[in-house]
């Protein structure tokens, strides 16, 4: 009887872990995903690098028009954006954090 309960418990834990792993994006990530892809329409060189559970959007874009268009667009969608890495000789990295509402 105790073994059966242990097996059922192990199965429940396993199923819960699998379902949690397949849950997809959380609300903050969904918002960041949507904002990035909306803004990418005006900055086609932008590539999404990271989208952690905090909702921070980490992307790279070409310098110039794509960089400024993408940053301005993300800021219009209530994100605070900062450069995340070196600018000279590489595609600028930008980190955009959701503003607290």
Order of alpha helices (4+ residues) and beta strands (2+ residues): alpha-alpha-beta-beta-alpha-beta-beta
